Structure formats: C-alpha cells, structure tokens
Amino acid sequence: MWGIGKRRSKLGKWMDHNGLEQKDLAKNANISKNTVTKACSDSDYIPRQDVIKKILKAIRKIDPNAKMSDFWDL
C-alpha cells in the first residue's frame, strides 16, 4: 500500500491512489525529486507556475482531465 503513515498533499494522495512513485514524476516532469517530495508531502507548498505546468503535463499523460485546482488551491 502506498503512502501509509506519510503526510500527503492532494498531489501525494493522487499519486498514491494511482500507484505512482515520486521518482517517476520527477523524471517525467523534468524536475528535481526534492521538489516532488515537497509537493507531495507539504499541503501548504505551492510550486512556481513553470513547475506546476511541468507537473500537470506529466500527470495528464495518465489523467487527461486533471486540473491545477485538483492539486493546489490558488
């Protein structure tokens, strides 16, 4: 089971639900693993706009209907 006992943001919960690993998102989005870790664990963290676009582009390969508001409250 993914994500047991970890603090998770909306993005982290989505990744756990879809069985994705942080290293895979980091590679597909071309961002650092540290950025992905922070985005998946800190619900108050909001990445820069360019990083959000990279993350959403990678996520939409799996879920074409994913929206920014699914993961961050801006």
C-alpha positions in Angstrom: 0.0 0.0 0.0 1.3 3.4 -0.9 1.5 6.4 1.4 0.9 4.7 4.8 1.8 7.0 7.6 3.1 9.8 5.5 1.9 13.3 5.5 0.4 13.8 2.0 -0.8 16.8 0.0 -3.6 16.4 -2.7 -0.9 15.6 -5.2 0.6 13.0 -2.9 -2.7 11.4 -2.3 -3.4 11.3 -6.1 -0.1 9.7 -6.7 -0.7 7.1 -4.0 -4.1 6.3 -5.5 -2.7 5.9 -9.0 0.4 3.9 -7.8 2.9 6.3 -9.0 6.3 6.9 -7.4 7.9 10.3 -6.8 11.0 9.5 -8.8 8.9 8.7 -11.9 7.0 12.0 -11.7 10.4 13.8 -11.2 11.8 12.1 -14.3 8.7 12.7 -16.5 8.2 16.3 -15.4 11.9 17.0 -15.6 12.0 18.5 -12.1 14.1 17.6 -9.0 13.0 14.8 -6.7 13.2 17.2 -3.8 10.6 19.4 -5.5 8.3 16.4 -6.0 8.8 15.3 -2.4 7.9 18.7 -1.1 4.8 19.0 -3.4 3.6 15.5 -2.3 4.1 16.0 1.4 3.5 19.6 2.2 -0.1 20.7 1.6 0.9 24.3 2.1 3.6 24.2 -0.6 2.6 25.8 -3.9 5.3 25.4 -6.7 6.2 28.1 -9.1 4.0 28.4 -12.1 6.5 26.8 -14.5 6.9 23.8 -12.2 3.1 23.4 -11.9 2.9 23.3 -15.7 5.6 20.6 -15.9 3.9 18.5 -13.2 0.4 18.9 -14.9 1.9 17.9 -18.3 3.3 14.7 -16.8 0.1 14.0 -14.9 -2.1 14.5 -17.9 -0.4 11.6 -19.6 -2.2 9.4 -17.0 -5.3 11.5 -16.4 -6.1 13.9 -19.3 -8.8 15.6 -17.3 -6.5 16.6 -14.4 -6.7 20.3 -13.5 -4.5 22.6 -11.4 -7.3 23.1 -8.9 -7.3 19.3 -8.2 -3.9 19.7 -6.5 -3.4 23.3 -5.4 -5.7 26.0 -4.1 -4.7 29.2 -5.8 
